[in-house]
Amino acid sequence: MKTVFGLLLLSFSMMGYADDNLTMNVNVDEPSFVVTLPANPTTGFQWSVVRFDKNLLTLRSSTYERPKTDLIGAGGQMNFTFGLQKSKSYPENTIIVFKYARSWEPDTATLKSIKVNFVKADGN
């Protein structure tokens, strides 16, 4: 189940890259979920989390995954793992905002909003 969910999440992340917004469903019965964004730090650009509801989520980790090719300059992906605060009554959804920018050019940043829909395993 977690593998299928992870692959589904990855495919949604890759499809949504061309758009500045993305929607994903997160099962509230799972302890965590991963947001995966395409990245290429060799260009100087890096993803960072701008905003998320700390009453609902915790940022557990952010890691870069290298590309599966040896081509110079090939991009990989950033994986942001968020934990769900247990014993919470979750709203229908929340927004996580990411920024993709070079540290020396913050005014040229690209923002990406991820709408997280909270669902139960039965789909409600």
FIFI-245653 format. One record per residue (C-alpha): x, y, z; residue in three letters; chain. Coordinates in nm, 2 decimals. Layout:
<atoms>
{{X; Y; Z}; ALA; A},
...
</atoms>
This chain:
<atoms>
{{0.00; 0.00; 0.00}; MET; A},
{{0.28; 0.25; 0.09}; LYS; A},
{{0.47; 0.16; -0.23}; THR; A},
{{0.16; 0.22; -0.44}; VAL; A},
{{0.08; 0.55; -0.26}; PHE; A},
{{0.45; 0.66; -0.30}; GLY; A},
{{0.44; 0.59; -0.68}; LEU; A},
{{0.11; 0.76; -0.72}; LEU; A},
{{0.25; 1.06; -0.52}; LEU; A},
{{0.56; 1.07; -0.74}; LEU; A},
{{0.36; 1.06; -1.06}; SER; A},
{{0.14; 1.35; -0.94}; PHE; A},
{{0.45; 1.55; -0.84}; SER; A},
{{0.60; 1.50; -1.18}; MET; A},
{{0.28; 1.58; -1.37}; MET; A},
{{0.22; 1.89; -1.17}; GLY; A},
{{0.57; 2.04; -1.21}; TYR; A},
{{0.47; 2.24; -1.52}; ALA; A},
{{0.19; 2.40; -1.32}; ASP; A},
{{0.25; 2.61; -1.01}; ASP; A},
{{-0.02; 2.42; -0.82}; ASN; A},
{{-0.07; 2.06; -0.73}; LEU; A},
{{-0.33; 1.86; -0.54}; THR; A},
{{-0.27; 1.54; -0.36}; MET; A},
{{-0.47; 1.31; -0.13}; ASN; A},
{{-0.32; 1.21; 0.20}; VAL; A},
{{-0.46; 0.93; 0.42}; ASN; A},
{{-0.49; 1.05; 0.77}; VAL; A},
{{-0.43; 0.70; 0.90}; ASP; A},
{{-0.07; 0.70; 0.77}; GLU; A},
{{0.20; 0.86; 0.99}; PRO; A},
{{0.36; 1.05; 0.70}; SER; A},
{{0.36; 1.14; 0.34}; PHE; A},
{{0.62; 1.26; 0.09}; VAL; A},
{{0.61; 1.55; -0.15}; VAL; A},
{{0.85; 1.49; -0.44}; THR; A},
{{0.96; 1.78; -0.67}; LEU; A},
{{1.20; 1.77; -0.96}; PRO; A},
{{1.53; 1.95; -0.87}; ALA; A},
{{1.87; 2.02; -1.02}; ASN; A},
{{2.10; 2.18; -0.76}; PRO; A},
{{2.39; 2.20; -1.01}; THR; A},
{{2.20; 2.51; -1.15}; THR; A},
{{2.21; 2.67; -0.81}; GLY; A},
{{1.83; 2.64; -0.76}; PHE; A},
{{1.70; 2.47; -0.44}; GLN; A},
{{1.36; 2.40; -0.31}; TRP; A},
{{1.26; 2.52; 0.04}; SER; A},
{{0.94; 2.51; 0.23}; VAL; A},
{{0.78; 2.86; 0.27}; VAL; A},
{{0.47; 2.78; 0.46}; ARG; A},
{{0.27; 2.49; 0.61}; PHE; A},
{{0.03; 2.45; 0.90}; ASP; A},
{{0.25; 2.34; 1.19}; LYS; A},
{{-0.06; 2.25; 1.39}; ASN; A},
{{-0.14; 1.97; 1.14}; LEU; A},
{{0.20; 1.88; 1.00}; LEU; A},
{{0.57; 1.85; 1.09}; THR; A},
{{0.85; 1.86; 0.84}; LEU; A},
{{1.05; 1.54; 0.92}; ARG; A},
{{1.31; 1.56; 0.65}; SER; A},
{{1.41; 1.70; 0.31}; SER; A},
{{1.65; 1.50; 0.10}; THR; A},
{{1.79; 1.52; -0.25}; TYR; A},
{{1.78; 1.21; -0.46}; GLU; A},
{{2.04; 1.19; -0.73}; ARG; A},
{{1.93; 1.11; -1.09}; PRO; A},
{{1.95; 0.75; -1.20}; LYS; A},
{{2.18; 0.85; -1.49}; THR; A},
{{2.55; 0.96; -1.51}; ASP; A},
{{2.47; 1.24; -1.75}; LEU; A},
{{2.64; 1.56; -1.64}; ILE; A},
{{2.38; 1.82; -1.54}; GLY; A},
{{2.09; 1.57; -1.51}; ALA; A},
{{1.83; 1.66; -1.25}; GLY; A},
{{1.71; 1.45; -0.96}; GLY; A},
{{1.44; 1.52; -0.71}; GLN; A},
{{1.38; 1.66; -0.37}; MET; A},
{{1.18; 1.45; -0.13}; ASN; A},
{{1.00; 1.64; 0.16}; PHE; A},
{{0.86; 1.41; 0.42}; THR; A},
{{0.58; 1.55; 0.64}; PHE; A},
{{0.45; 1.39; 0.95}; GLY; A},
{{0.08; 1.41; 1.05}; LEU; A},
{{0.01; 1.54; 1.40}; GLN; A},
{{-0.18; 1.25; 1.56}; LYS; A},
{{-0.49; 1.30; 1.77}; SER; A},
{{-0.60; 1.59; 1.55}; LYS; A},
{{-0.92; 1.65; 1.38}; SER; A},
{{-0.81; 1.73; 1.03}; TYR; A},
{{-0.98; 1.99; 0.81}; PRO; A},
{{-1.08; 1.90; 0.45}; GLU; A},
{{-0.75; 2.03; 0.32}; ASN; A},
{{-0.44; 2.25; 0.38}; THR; A},
{{-0.18; 2.42; 0.17}; ILE; A},
{{0.20; 2.37; 0.16}; ILE; A},
{{0.40; 2.64; -0.02}; VAL; A},
{{0.74; 2.57; -0.17}; PHE; A},
{{0.99; 2.80; -0.32}; LYS; A},
{{1.25; 2.71; -0.60}; TYR; A},
{{1.52; 2.98; -0.61}; ALA; A},
{{1.89; 3.06; -0.62}; ARG; A},
{{2.00; 3.20; -0.28}; SER; A},
{{2.16; 3.50; -0.46}; TRP; A},
{{1.85; 3.56; -0.67}; GLU; A},
{{1.55; 3.54; -0.42}; PRO; A},
{{1.34; 3.78; -0.63}; ASP; A},
{{1.33; 3.53; -0.92}; THR; A},
{{1.18; 3.25; -0.72}; ALA; A},
{{0.91; 3.01; -0.84}; THR; A},
{{0.64; 2.93; -0.59}; LEU; A},
{{0.45; 2.60; -0.59}; LYS; A},
{{0.14; 2.55; -0.38}; SER; A},
{{0.05; 2.19; -0.29}; ILE; A},
{{-0.31; 2.15; -0.18}; LYS; A},
{{-0.33; 1.85; 0.06}; VAL; A},
{{-0.67; 1.68; 0.09}; ASN; A},
{{-0.70; 1.48; 0.40}; PHE; A},
{{-0.89; 1.15; 0.34}; VAL; A},
{{-0.97; 0.83; 0.53}; LYS; A},
{{-0.86; 0.49; 0.39}; ALA; A},
{{-1.22; 0.43; 0.28}; ASP; A},
{{-1.20; 0.74; 0.05}; GLY; A},
{{-1.39; 0.99; 0.27}; ASN; A},
</atoms>
